[in-house]
Amino acid sequence: MEATPSPYPRTSRYHGVEVAVRAGHDGRQVPYLRRRLLPRPGGFVAIGEHTVSAGDRPDLLAHQYLGDAEQWWRIADANPVLDPRELTGTPGRKVRITLPEGVLTHG
């Protein structure tokens, strides 16, 4: 098996995940992404908290707080959920809004 650098942009949750290649039964080279390990939710620097209202969705929260709806996965990574829909499925739930993984504040 060979591995090549990830072809995904820096804003993708798959950026930095290696693409591996495995030979299929017929000898074809089949590329796949290696597993992406989730970061520890407690390892993020919180910058706020959102109280879920009816109609909220992860992509809408990402647009509101991060300026990019496609960054919903950053909010999901920072909160202990298995399914991103759990983030906004219950009105009144508190959702942590954090800096991206590895970004620290000064002070």
Phi and psi in degrees as a GROMACS rama.xvg file:
@    title "Ramachandran Plot"
@    xaxis  label "Phi"
@    yaxis  label "Psi"
@TYPE xy
-107.405  160.616  GLU-2
-132.995  143.755  ALA-3
-127.849  158.754  THR-4
-60.8917  154.385  PRO-5
-65.9442  136.191  SER-6
-89.0925  7.04579  PRO-7
-88.218  147.648  TYR-8
-67.6738  163.518  PRO-9
-59.1991  -25.1813  ARG-10
-83.5668  -5.90357  THR-11
-84.4739  144.37  SER-12
-66.836  -14.2866  ARG-13
-97.2559  1.39197  TYR-14
-61.0103  132.123  HIS-15
88.7114  -9.50527  GLY-16
-84.0604  127.667  VAL-17
-69.556  146.9  GLU-18
-98.2022  120.633  VAL-19
-104.057  160.817  ALA-20
-127.617  132.638  VAL-21
-126.679  143.972  ARG-22
-78.7973  129.581  ALA-23
-77.1299  175.627  GLY-24
-59.9581  -29.6024  HIS-25
-92.6857  6.67514  ASP-26
91.5985  -9.05062  GLY-27
-64.9317  145.425  ARG-28
-85.0161  120.356  GLN-29
-113.285  111.485  VAL-30
-78.998  148.872  PRO-31
-153.159  159.587  TYR-32
-87.2678  136.26  LEU-33
-68.8262  163.543  ARG-34
-64.6707  137.67  ARG-35
-94.9905  116.374  ARG-36
-83.4951  132.821  LEU-37
-77.483  141.434  LEU-38
-73.2245  161.628  PRO-39
-69.5697  127.816  ARG-40
-57.1928  -32.4372  PRO-41
-73.9961  -7.18814  GLY-42
-86.6554  6.6912  GLY-43
-101.421  152.998  PHE-44
-91.8589  116.452  VAL-45
-74.4403  137.186  ALA-46
-118.299  -3.4492  ILE-47
175.074  -178.827  GLY-48
-143.65  141.283  GLU-49
-117.164  133.805  HIS-50
-95.1762  120.174  THR-51
-65.9698  134.823  VAL-52
-116.669  161.216  SER-53
-56.323  135.718  ALA-54
92.9399  -10.5071  GLY-55
-66.9224  147.96  ASP-56
-139.691  154.329  ARG-57
-55.0359  -40.8482  PRO-58
-67.2543  -34.5989  ASP-59
-68.9044  -38.1753  LEU-60
-64.163  -42.1478  LEU-61
-62.3326  -41.0409  ALA-62
-63.5376  -44.9822  HIS-63
-64.5309  -46.3708  GLN-64
-96.7712  -29.492  TYR-65
-111.405  -9.81233  LEU-66
78.9767  10.4544  GLY-67
-153.563  110.42  ASP-68
-59.6236  -27.9142  ALA-69
-74.4028  -4.75572  GLU-70
-93.8828  16.4577  GLN-71
-53.2849  -32.1105  TRP-72
-64.0812  -26.7141  TRP-73
-65.8941  -39.5293  ARG-74
-68.3995  -41.1831  ILE-75
-62.5188  -42.0893  ALA-76
-61.06  -33.0545  ASP-77
-84.8135  -3.21008  ALA-78
-125.412  141.629  ASN-79
-78.2451  78.5326  PRO-80
-129.722  149.353  VAL-81
-89.384  -34.5496  LEU-82
-117.519  122.757  ASP-83
-54.6721  -25.7858  PRO-84
-66.768  -21.0941  ARG-85
-63.9346  -27.1828  GLU-86
-55.4706  -43.2353  LEU-87
-118.948  11.2462  THR-88
-76.1327  -18.7641  GLY-89
-123.706  108.563  THR-90
-55.5504  138.605  PRO-91
96.937  -17.7654  GLY-92
-62.4268  143.789  ARG-93
-95.1497  127.537  LYS-94
-115.33  124.499  VAL-95
-73.7631  133.422  ARG-96
-108.925  126.057  ILE-97
-130.652  167.231  THR-98
-71.283  158.41  LEU-99
-58.8084  154.046  PRO-100
-52.4163  133.637  GLU-101
87.5211  -9.79655  GLY-102
-91.3184  124.968  VAL-103
-112.963  158.387  LEU-104
-94.3883  158.965  THR-105
-98.0714  133.786  HIS-106
